[in-house]
């Protein structure tokens, strides 16, 4: 190995560590009492007006996060870093397991198609859908969700793009799945995982308070997209893990930094009432042994 390759490997590993630290420290800050304390109200129209200014502010916070680490961050940074190092060390073996079972199986095609839900276009469409719905229906929460999801999505794309350029890791299909860093690739981290987790996190934070099923659904879908990037042979497991962590950390930071707490006063009651009355029916059991009827009746109230 030449001196050039050694230096390139060292540089790429430094950027790898920086990405991990940024992700873990953002997650830790989002979980801390300071980060989740009531921020100043930011109406959706102000979020729109200051969109790019907020993105620049977010980027400064993201890339300087490693300089604000404290002991509490170790609860996230150490496990995440350890898991990533372990996955990088075993990426070649775990990728070989997929190849041994054949790459033309239906699950590969299904995985690759499903993973497109995490593309920038798909997640961008989701953010746009929330925003346009909020504008046309005068729903402040939906409008804010769309703006914050778009902001988190753009932030995640910038961070992911910078780390891809710095690490230049080969894709699993290149060079027999060696996964070499600084070799002209774009595998690390998974951009689809970043996009899926940024949008899912904003939605879960906006609508998931008191609704664990909604949070599980949002995060579960993001996790499924991330795993499909591995099973579809688009990324290594370590790429997926770091991408997911960055996406969650960026999504939480954007929400905690710019969410308007005034929306939380009576919104849950309104949403719950709407869900009960129009989306989810009343379920009444139907049981008649003599008639041989066993089942349930559904009733919607409008």
URSULFEN-V160350 format. One record per backbone hydrogen bond with DSSP energy under -0.5 kcal/mol. NH is the residue of the N-H (numbers start at 1). CO is the residue of the C=O. Records with the same first field share a line. If there is no record, write none. Layout:
NH=CO, CO
This chain:
6=2
7=3
8=4
9=5
10=6
11=7
12=8
13=9
14=10
15=11
16=12
17=13
18=14
19=15
20=16
21=17
22=18
23=19
24=20
25=21
26=22
27=23
28=24
29=25
30=26
31=27
32=28
36=32
37=33, 34
46=43
47=43
48=44
49=45
50=46
51=48
54=50
55=51
56=52
57=53
58=54
59=55
60=56
61=57
62=58
63=59
64=60
65=61, 62
67=64
68=65
69=66
73=70
74=71
75=72
76=73
77=73
78=74
79=74
80=76
81=77
82=78
83=79
84=80
85=81
86=82
87=83
88=84
89=85
90=86
91=87
94=90
95=91
96=92
97=93
98=94
99=95
100=96
101=97, 98
102=99
108=105
109=105
110=106
111=107
112=108
113=109
114=110
115=111
116=113
117=114
118=115
119=116
123=119
124=120
125=121
126=122
127=123
128=124
129=125
130=126
131=127
132=128
133=129
134=130
135=131
136=132
137=133
138=134
139=134
140=138
143=139
144=140
145=141
146=142
147=143
148=144
149=145
150=146
151=147
152=148
153=149
154=150
155=151
156=152
157=153
158=154
159=155
160=156
161=157
162=158
163=159
164=160
165=161
166=162
167=163
168=164
170=180
174=171
177=174
178=174, 175
179=174
182=167
183=168
185=168
187=169
189=187
190=239
191=189
194=190
195=191
196=192
197=193
198=194
199=195
200=196
201=197
202=198
203=199
204=200
205=201
206=202
207=203
208=204
211=208
214=211
215=211
216=212
217=213
218=214
219=215
220=216
221=217
222=218
223=219
224=220
225=221
226=222
227=223
228=224
229=225, 226
230=226, 227
231=227
232=228
233=230
234=229
235=229
240=236
241=237
242=238
243=239
244=240
245=241
246=242
247=243
248=244
249=245
250=246
251=247
252=248
253=249
254=250
255=251
256=252
257=253
258=254
259=255
261=259
263=260
264=261
265=262
267=263
270=266
271=267
272=268
273=269
274=270
275=271
276=272
277=273
278=274
279=274, 275
280=275
281=279
282=299
284=282, 297
286=295
287=285
288=293
292=288
293=288
294=292
295=286
297=284
299=282
301=277
302=300
